[in-house]
Amino acid sequence: MTTPIPTRFSERQTQDIDRLVAAGVGTSRSDVVRQAVDQFVDSIRRALGGEAIAESYRQVPQGPEDDAAALANAIAMTEAEPW
């Protein structure tokens, strides 16, 4: 089920949406707008997640013991490759 949300777009925005439909990005104006909302929400979710990770490192900074573990893991993963 979908919910209609009345909104207005500028002439430029409408032309941009129409160009995307013509290029096959979406099947209709509504489809293009839904895809845009999904991508926007995903980018915000990712940015907030990244900020949460960065904040955790600010609260508990990485130490030398973490560097050693990261290097050991990188070496082990590289050696496990079948090249």
N, CA, C and O atoms as a MOPAC input file, in Angstrom:
PM7 MOZYME 1SCF
protein

 N      0.83300 1    -1.17000 1     0.00000 1
 C      0.00000 1     0.00000 1     0.00000 1
 C      0.88600 1     1.24500 1     0.00000 1
 O      1.89700 1     1.28800 1     0.70200 1
 N      0.52400 1     2.21900 1    -0.75600 1
 C      1.26800 1     3.47300 1    -0.78300 1
 C      0.37100 1     4.60700 1    -0.29700 1
 O     -0.85600 1     4.51500 1    -0.33100 1
 N      1.01500 1     5.66800 1     0.15100 1
 C      0.30000 1     6.84300 1     0.62900 1
 C      0.64800 1     8.02600 1    -0.25200 1
 O      1.82400 1     8.36600 1    -0.38300 1
 N     -0.33600 1     8.65900 1    -0.85700 1
 C     -0.03200 1     9.83200 1    -1.66100 1
 C      0.41900 1    10.99000 1    -0.78100 1
 O     -0.16200 1    11.25300 1     0.27200 1
 N      1.46800 1    11.68000 1    -1.23400 1
 C      1.97200 1    12.85500 1    -0.52800 1
 C      2.02600 1    13.99600 1    -1.53900 1
 O      2.94500 1    14.06600 1    -2.35600 1
 N      1.05300 1    14.87700 1    -1.48100 1
 C      1.06800 1    15.99200 1    -2.43600 1
 C      2.29600 1    16.87100 1    -2.22100 1
 O      2.63900 1    17.21000 1    -1.08900 1
 N      2.93900 1    17.22700 1    -3.29700 1
 C      4.10300 1    18.10000 1    -3.21400 1
 C      4.21700 1    18.89300 1    -4.50100 1
 O      3.56200 1    18.57900 1    -5.49400 1
 N      5.03100 1    19.89900 1    -4.48100 1
 C      5.23300 1    20.72000 1    -5.67600 1
 C      6.72400 1    20.74000 1    -6.00600 1
 O      7.58000 1    20.77600 1    -5.12200 1
 N      7.00200 1    20.71700 1    -7.30100 1
 C      8.37000 1    20.78800 1    -7.77900 1
 C      8.51500 1    22.00100 1    -8.68000 1
 O      7.56600 1    22.41600 1    -9.34400 1
 N      9.71300 1    22.56300 1    -8.69400 1
 C      9.97700 1    23.67200 1    -9.61100 1
 C     10.00100 1    23.13700 1   -11.04200 1
 O     10.05700 1    21.92900 1   -11.27100 1
 N      9.95700 1    24.04600 1   -11.97700 1
 C     10.01700 1    23.64700 1   -13.39100 1
 C     11.31600 1    22.89300 1   -13.67200 1
 O     11.30700 1    21.88800 1   -14.38400 1
 N     12.42900 1    23.37000 1   -13.12000 1
 C     13.71700 1    22.69500 1   -13.31800 1
 C     13.69100 1    21.29600 1   -12.74400 1
 O     14.14900 1    20.35300 1   -13.38900 1
 N     13.16100 1    21.14500 1   -11.53900 1
 C     13.09100 1    19.82600 1   -10.91800 1
 C     12.22300 1    18.88200 1   -11.74300 1
 O     12.56800 1    17.71600 1   -11.93500 1
 N     11.09700 1    19.39400 1   -12.22900 1
 C     10.20600 1    18.57800 1   -13.05400 1
 C     10.90700 1    18.13900 1   -14.33600 1
 O     10.78200 1    16.98900 1   -14.75500 1
 N     11.64000 1    19.05200 1   -14.95100 1
 C     12.38500 1    18.70200 1   -16.16200 1
 C     13.45200 1    17.65000 1   -15.85400 1
 O     13.65100 1    16.71700 1   -16.63200 1
 N     14.13400 1    17.80200 1   -14.72100 1
 C     15.14400 1    16.80700 1   -14.32800 1
 C     14.50300 1    15.43500 1   -14.12300 1
 O     15.03200 1    14.42000 1   -14.57400 1
 N     13.37400 1    15.41600 1   -13.44800 1
 C     12.67000 1    14.15000 1   -13.22000 1
 C     12.24900 1    13.54000 1   -14.55000 1
 O     12.41500 1    12.33900 1   -14.76400 1
 N     11.70700 1    14.35600 1   -15.44100 1
 C     11.28600 1    13.86200 1   -16.75500 1
 C     12.46100 1    13.31300 1   -17.55200 1
 O     12.32100 1    12.31200 1   -18.25500 1
 N     13.63300 1    13.96900 1   -17.44500 1
 C     14.82100 1    13.45800 1   -18.13900 1
 C     15.22900 1    12.09100 1   -17.58700 1
 O     15.64300 1    11.21000 1   -18.34000 1
 N     15.11000 1    11.92400 1   -16.28500 1
 C     15.44400 1    10.62300 1   -15.68600 1
 C     14.48100 1     9.53900 1   -16.15600 1
 O     14.89600 1     8.41200 1   -16.42600 1
 N     13.20500 1     9.87400 1   -16.25200 1
 C     12.22300 1     8.91400 1   -16.76500 1
 C     12.56100 1     8.56400 1   -18.21400 1
 O     12.55500 1     7.39300 1   -18.59400 1
 N     12.85700 1     9.59100 1   -19.02000 1
 C     13.19800 1     9.35500 1   -20.43300 1
 C     14.45400 1     8.50300 1   -20.57900 1
 O     14.58100 1     7.73600 1   -21.53300 1
 N     15.37700 1     8.63800 1   -19.63700 1
 C     16.62300 1     7.85400 1   -19.68200 1
 C     16.43500 1     6.44100 1   -19.14300 1
 O     17.35900 1     5.62800 1   -19.18300 1
 N     15.23600 1     6.15000 1   -18.63900 1
 C     14.96600 1     4.79800 1   -18.14400 1
 C     15.36300 1     4.56900 1   -16.70300 1
 O     15.37200 1     3.43300 1   -16.23000 1
 N     15.69400 1     5.64600 1   -15.99900 1
 C     16.06400 1     5.50700 1   -14.58400 1
 C     14.86900 1     5.03800 1   -13.77300 1
 O     15.01400 1     4.25700 1   -12.83300 1
 N     13.70000 1     5.51200 1   -14.13500 1
 C     12.46400 1     5.10100 1   -13.48800 1
 C     11.37900 1     4.96300 1   -14.53000 1
 O     11.52100 1     5.44500 1   -15.65400 1
 N     10.30500 1     4.31200 1   -14.16100 1
 C      9.21900 1     4.08500 1   -15.11800 1
 C      8.22100 1     5.23800 1   -15.14300 1
 O      7.40300 1     5.33700 1   -16.05800 1
 N      8.28800 1     6.10700 1   -14.13800 1
 C      7.37100 1     7.24100 1   -14.04400 1
 C      7.99600 1     8.30500 1   -13.14300 1
 O      9.02200 1     8.07200 1   -12.50400 1
 N      7.37300 1     9.45100 1   -13.10400 1
 C      7.83900 1    10.49200 1   -12.19100 1
 C      7.79900 1     9.98300 1   -10.75000 1
 O      8.74400 1    10.17400 1    -9.98400 1
 N      6.70900 1     9.34500 1   -10.40100 1
 C      6.57800 1     8.82800 1    -9.02900 1
 C      7.68000 1     7.82800 1    -8.70300 1
 O      8.23100 1     7.83300 1    -7.60200 1
 N      7.99400 1     6.97000 1    -9.66900 1
 C      9.04800 1     5.97700 1    -9.45400 1
 C     10.38900 1     6.65800 1    -9.22300 1
 O     11.14200 1     6.25100 1    -8.33900 1
 N     10.69800 1     7.68400 1   -10.00100 1
 C     11.95300 1     8.42000 1    -9.83600 1
 C     11.99900 1     9.07700 1    -8.46300 1
 O     13.02200 1     9.01500 1    -7.78100 1
 N     10.89900 1     9.70600 1    -8.05200 1
 C     10.86900 1    10.37400 1    -6.74300 1
 C     11.01400 1     9.34400 1    -5.62200 1
 O     11.73300 1     9.59500 1    -4.65500 1
 N     10.35400 1     8.19800 1    -5.72900 1
 C     10.50500 1     7.15400 1    -4.69200 1
 C     11.94500 1     6.67100 1    -4.61100 1
 O     12.47700 1     6.48800 1    -3.51700 1
 N     12.58300 1     6.46200 1    -5.76600 1
 C     13.98600 1     6.03300 1    -5.76300 1
 C     14.87200 1     7.09600 1    -5.10700 1
 O     15.78200 1     6.77200 1    -4.34500 1
 N     14.59600 1     8.36100 1    -5.41000 1
 C     15.38800 1     9.44700 1    -4.83200 1
 C     15.24500 1     9.46900 1    -3.31500 1
 O     16.23100 1     9.64400 1    -2.60000 1
 N     14.02400 1     9.29100 1    -2.82500 1
 C     13.79800 1     9.27400 1    -1.37500 1
 C     14.53800 1     8.09300 1    -0.75300 1
 O     15.19600 1     8.24500 1     0.27600 1
 N     14.43300 1     6.92200 1    -1.36800 1
 C     15.13300 1     5.74300 1    -0.83700 1
 C     16.64200 1     5.98400 1    -0.76400 1
 O     17.27700 1     5.65200 1     0.23700 1
 N     17.21100 1     6.55600 1    -1.81600 1
 C     18.65600 1     6.81000 1    -1.82900 1
 C     19.04600 1     7.87000 1    -0.80700 1
 O     20.09700 1     7.76700 1    -0.17500 1
 N     18.21700 1     8.87600 1    -0.64300 1
 C     18.49100 1     9.92200 1     0.34200 1
 C     18.45700 1     9.35000 1     1.75200 1
 O     19.35200 1     9.61200 1     2.55500 1
 N     17.42800 1     8.57400 1     2.05100 1
 C     17.31500 1     7.96400 1     3.37800 1
 C     18.51300 1     7.04500 1     3.64000 1
 O     19.06900 1     7.04800 1     4.73800 1
 N     18.90700 1     6.26600 1     2.64100 1
 C     20.05600 1     5.37900 1     2.79900 1
 C     21.32800 1     6.17300 1     3.05200 1
 O     22.13300 1     5.78300 1     3.89800 1
 N     21.53100 1     7.28400 1     2.33500 1
 C     22.75400 1     8.07300 1     2.53400 1
 C     22.77600 1     8.69500 1     3.93200 1
 O     23.83500 1     8.76700 1     4.55400 1
 N     21.63200 1     9.14100 1     4.42800 1
 C     21.57100 1     9.69300 1     5.78500 1
 C     21.84100 1     8.60000 1     6.80900 1
 O     22.58700 1     8.81300 1     7.76500 1
 N     21.24000 1     7.43700 1     6.61600 1
 C     21.45800 1     6.30700 1     7.53500 1
 C     22.93900 1     5.94300 1     7.59200 1
 O     23.48400 1     5.70600 1     8.66900 1
 N     23.58500 1     5.90100 1     6.42900 1
 C     25.01500 1     5.57100 1     6.37300 1
 C     25.85700 1     6.65300 1     7.05100 1
 O     26.80400 1     6.35000 1     7.77700 1
 N     25.50300 1     7.91300 1     6.80800 1
 C     26.25400 1     9.01800 1     7.42300 1
 C     26.13200 1     8.97000 1     8.94300 1
 O     27.11700 1     9.17100 1     9.65400 1
 N     24.93300 1     8.70700 1     9.43800 1
 C     24.73700 1     8.61800 1    10.89000 1
 C     25.49200 1     7.42900 1    11.47300 1
 O     26.06600 1     7.52500 1    12.55800 1
 N     25.49100 1     6.31700 1    10.75800 1
 C     26.25000 1     5.15500 1    11.21100 1
 C     27.73900 1     5.43700 1    11.23700 1
 O     28.43400 1     5.05800 1    12.18100 1
 N     28.23100 1     6.10300 1    10.20100 1
 C     29.64400 1     6.46900 1    10.14800 1
 C     30.01300 1     7.41500 1    11.27600 1
 O     31.08200 1     7.29200 1    11.87500 1
 N     29.13000 1     8.35600 1    11.56300 1
 C     29.38400 1     9.29500 1    12.65900 1
 C     29.40700 1     8.55900 1    13.99900 1
 O     30.21500 1     8.88100 1    14.87000 1
 N     28.52800 1     7.57600 1    14.16600 1
 C     28.51600 1     6.79700 1    15.40900 1
 C     29.82000 1     6.02000 1    15.57100 1
 O     30.36100 1     5.93100 1    16.67300 1
 N     30.32000 1     5.46100 1    14.47800 1
 C     31.60000 1     4.73600 1    14.53100 1
 C     32.73000 1     5.70000 1    14.86800 1
 O     33.56900 1     5.40200 1    15.71800 1
 N     32.75600 1     6.85700 1    14.20500 1
 C     33.79800 1     7.84600 1    14.47500 1
 C     33.75100 1     8.30700 1    15.92300 1
 O     34.79200 1     8.45400 1    16.56300 1
 N     32.55500 1     8.53600 1    16.44300 1
 C     32.40900 1     8.96700 1    17.83900 1
 C     32.91400 1     7.89400 1    18.79400 1
 O     33.51500 1     8.21700 1    19.81900 1
 N     32.68100 1     6.63000 1    18.47800 1
 C     33.17600 1     5.56200 1    19.35000 1
 C     34.70500 1     5.55100 1    19.37600 1
 O     35.30700 1     5.28400 1    20.41600 1
 N     35.33500 1     5.84400 1    18.22900 1
 C     36.80000 1     5.92200 1    18.20900 1
 C     37.30500 1     7.16300 1    18.94300 1
 O     38.39400 1     7.14100 1    19.51800 1
 N     36.52100 1     8.24600 1    18.93000 1
 C     36.92100 1     9.42300 1    19.70200 1
 C     36.84300 1     9.13300 1    21.19700 1
 O     37.67700 1     9.61000 1    21.96700 1
 N     35.85100 1     8.35800 1    21.60800 1
 C     35.69300 1     8.03000 1    23.02600 1
 C     36.71800 1     6.99900 1    23.48300 1
 O     37.23900 1     7.08700 1    24.59500 1
 N     37.00700 1     6.02100 1    22.62400 1
 C     37.98500 1     4.97900 1    22.94300 1
 C     38.94400 1     4.89000 1    21.75800 1
 O     38.73600 1     4.08700 1    20.84900 1
 N     39.99300 1     5.71200 1    21.76700 1
 C     40.91800 1     5.73900 1    20.62500 1
 C     41.62500 1     4.39800 1    20.42400 1
 O     41.83800 1     3.62700 1    21.36000 1
 N     41.97100 1     4.16000 1    19.18400 1
 C     42.70500 1     2.95700 1    18.83300 1
 C     44.11300 1     3.06100 1    19.40200 1
 O     44.73500 1     4.12100 1    19.34300 1
 N     44.61100 1     1.96300 1    19.95200 1
 C     45.94700 1     1.93700 1    20.53000 1
 C     46.89400 1     1.07300 1    19.72700 1
 O     46.48400 1     0.43500 1    18.75700 1
 N     48.16800 1     1.04400 1    20.12300 1
 C     49.17600 1     0.25100 1    19.39900 1
 C     48.82800 1    -1.22900 1    19.32700 1
 O     49.13000 1    -1.89400 1    18.33500 1
 N     48.19100 1    -1.74700 1    20.37900 1
 C     47.82500 1    -3.17200 1    20.35800 1
 C     46.79200 1    -3.45000 1    19.26500 1
 O     46.76500 1    -4.54100 1    18.69500 1
 N     45.94200 1    -2.46300 1    18.97300 1
 C     44.97000 1    -2.61500 1    17.90000 1
 C     45.66300 1    -2.62700 1    16.54200 1
 O     45.26200 1    -3.36700 1    15.64400 1
 N     46.70300 1    -1.80800 1    16.39200 1
 C     47.45500 1    -1.78000 1    15.14200 1
 C     48.10100 1    -3.13400 1    14.87600 1
 O     48.07900 1    -3.62500 1    13.74700 1
 N     48.66700 1    -3.72800 1    15.89700 1
 C     49.31600 1    -5.02900 1    15.74800 1
 C     48.30200 1    -6.09400 1    15.34000 1
 O     48.58200 1    -6.92100 1    14.47200 1
 N     47.12600 1    -6.07500 1    15.96300 1
 C     46.08600 1    -7.05300 1    15.63100 1
 C     45.60000 1    -6.85100 1    14.19500 1
 O     45.39500 1    -7.82400 1    13.46900 1
 N     45.41500 1    -5.59700 1    13.78300 1
 C     44.96200 1    -5.30700 1    12.42300 1
 C     45.98800 1    -5.78300 1    11.39800 1
 O     45.61600 1    -6.34900 1    10.37000 1
 N     47.26400 1    -5.56100 1    11.66700 1
 C     48.31200 1    -6.00400 1    10.75300 1
 C     48.34500 1    -7.52800 1    10.67100 1
 O     48.47500 1    -8.08500 1     9.58200 1
 N     48.22900 1    -8.19900 1    11.80500 1
 C     48.23300 1    -9.66700 1    11.81100 1
 C     47.04100 1   -10.20800 1    11.01700 1
 O     47.18200 1   -11.16800 1    10.26000 1
 N     45.87700 1    -9.59400 1    11.18900 1
 C     44.69700 1   -10.03100 1    10.43700 1
 C     44.87400 1    -9.79800 1     8.93900 1
 O     44.49300 1   -10.64400 1     8.13100 1
 N     45.44500 1    -8.66700 1     8.56800 1
 C     45.67100 1    -8.36400 1     7.15600 1
 C     46.62800 1    -9.37200 1     6.53500 1
 O     46.41400 1    -9.82800 1     5.41200 1
 N     47.67300 1    -9.71500 1     7.25800 1
 C     48.64100 1   -10.70600 1     6.75800 1
 C     47.97300 1   -12.06200 1     6.60800 1
 O     48.16700 1   -12.74600 1     5.60300 1
 N     47.18800 1   -12.45300 1     7.60000 1
 C     46.51600 1   -13.75200 1     7.55500 1
 C     45.52800 1   -13.82200 1     6.38900 1
 O     45.45600 1   -14.84200 1     5.70500 1
 N     44.77800 1   -12.76300 1     6.15900 1
 C     43.81700 1   -12.76900 1     5.05000 1
 C     44.53200 1   -12.81100 1     3.70600 1
 O     44.08200 1   -13.48500 1     2.78000 1
 N     45.64900 1   -12.09100 1     3.59900 1
 C     46.41300 1   -12.08800 1     2.35300 1
 C     47.00600 1   -13.47400 1     2.09200 1
 O     46.98500 1   -13.95900 1     0.96100 1
 N     47.52400 1   -14.09500 1     3.11700 1
 C     48.11900 1   -15.43400 1     2.94600 1
 C     47.06500 1   -16.48700 1     2.64900 1
 O     47.37000 1   -17.50900 1     2.03400 1
 N     45.83200 1   -16.25300 1     3.07500 1
 C     44.75700 1   -17.22100 1     2.83200 1
 C     44.22200 1   -17.15500 1     1.39900 1
 O     43.50300 1   -18.05400 1     0.96100 1
 N     44.57000 1   -16.10300 1     0.67900 1
 C     44.10700 1   -15.97000 1    -0.71400 1
 C     44.76300 1   -17.02800 1    -1.58900 1
 O     45.93700 1   -17.35100 1    -1.41100 1
 N     43.99700 1   -17.56600 1    -2.53700 1
 C     44.52700 1   -18.65200 1    -3.36800 1
 C     45.37000 1   -18.18900 1    -4.56500 1
 O     45.51100 1   -18.94700 1    -5.52500 1
 N     45.92100 1   -17.00300 1    -4.54600 1
 C     46.68400 1   -16.55200 1    -5.68300 1
 C     47.93800 1   -17.30900 1    -5.78300 1
 O     48.73200 1   -17.07000 1    -6.69300 1

